């Protein structure tokens, strides 16, 4: 299964980008990559959010299962994420796209496109830190589904 993290902003060379790559490289049978979009013009927040939304949606492959990270979404456990990804995989999805918005959140069109809205909890996280956090949880979901000993939580 192909997993895409489509995110607003450029990570460039950073510890967060390196950690993302560490977890992505651990996956076996799944691929995890990042696509970055960026609006560099100084637009008012509503216009910036709309533009970022269009840029994000342009990167979602046709037929992809779309999970939008949103503070008002559902907070899943690691086991919930694993079960969801396993179910989506078993239903034949070839691509799962995780969308991470900009500082002002997601445009209504992005939220409307979501098959699921996922919250990483009530705290606010820096967007660049969300990438490796999500990559670790994807790796953990893979480990749960594969019966790998990495996940020992319960």
Buried (B, 14 or more C-beta within 10 A) or exposed (E): BBBBBBBBBEBEEBEBBEBBBEBBEBBEEBEBEBBBBEBEEEEEEEEBBBBBBBBBBEBBEEEBBBBBBBBEBEEBEBBEBBBBBBEBBEEEBEBBBBBBBBEBBBBEEBBEBBBBBBBBEEEEBEBBBBBBBBBBBBBBBBBBBBEEEEBEEE
